[in-house]
Amino acid sequence: VIVKEILSDGSAMLDANHKLAGKSLTFRIELVGFREVVKGMTVAGWNSKSFQVPFAIANSPVSEAFNNPWQWPSSWPYTAADFKRSDETDDSSFYSE
């Protein structure tokens, strides 16, 4: 953030734009490969009823996850320490008005 101007009332006008904002950028890229897009897939919906999503990209990583559902862990994978705050100080003043 850059202070652009101090105004007569004592407030400041700031510029929070990125240094490349408003610039034209040119990229040189090399296409090293691509894969064909397969559109349309059937997914399970409410109460496991299947429905067709014609605009879905069936071979995307997200769609692959729908085709290979993960399994619930056999036991709860976390301990109480996983939910402990790094700052355990009393926060009652935070909630007071």
N, C-alpha and C positions, 0 to 999 in steps of 0.2 A: 504494500500500500504506500502510495506517495502522497504527501501533503502538497496539493496544488496551489492553495491560496488560503490565507487567513482573512476571513471576512470582517467587516467593520463591527459586527456584534460579538466578535471574539470566537465565533465558531470556525471550523476548518472545512475546506472543500477537499475531499480525498479522491484519489484515482485508484480504484481497486482492480483495474483491468490488467490482464496478463500482458507482459511486454510484447507479445506477438499479436495481440488483439488488433484487428483492422488491417493486418498485413496480408499480402498474398503469399501463400506458401506453395511451393512446387516440390513434388515428391517424385523420385525415380524409383520405380518398382520393377521387379522381375517376377513374372508368373511362373512358378516352379511346378505347379500341378493344380488339378481340380478334380472334383468328383461329380458325377451326375446326381441331380436332385430327383428323389423319388417322392412324389406328392401323393397324399392321401393315406390315412391309416384308420384302423378301428381301435378305439380305446374303451376301457371300462368306465362307466359313469355311476350315477347313483344306484345303489343296491346291485352293483355289478352288472347293470344292463349295458350292453355294448352299443356304441353309436359311432358313426362314420364322421371323420373330420377331413373333408376333401382338400383343404388348403394346408394341412399339416405336412411338414417335411419329414417323411417317414425314416430317412436315414441320417437324421441329425443326432448328435450326442444326447440331447434331451429326449427325443423320441425313443432312442435305444434304451434309455432308462425305463420307459414305460413297458417296453417289451421284456425287460429282465428285472422284475420287481425285486427289491432287496428284502431281506429277512429281518424280522425284529430280533434284537439280541436276546439271548436266553436269560440274561439277568440285567438289572439296571446297571449301566456302565459307569455311573458317576458316584462320587463320594460327597459328603457334606463339604469337604474342603474345596471342591470344584465350584461351589457357589458362594464361597467366602469372599467378602469385599476386601480390597487391598487396604482400605481405610475403615477400620472398625470403630472410629470415634463416634460419640453420641451425636446424632444429627437432628435432635429436637429443635435446635435453633434454626435449622434449615427450613423447617415446616412452620415456624411461628411467623406471625404477620407483623 
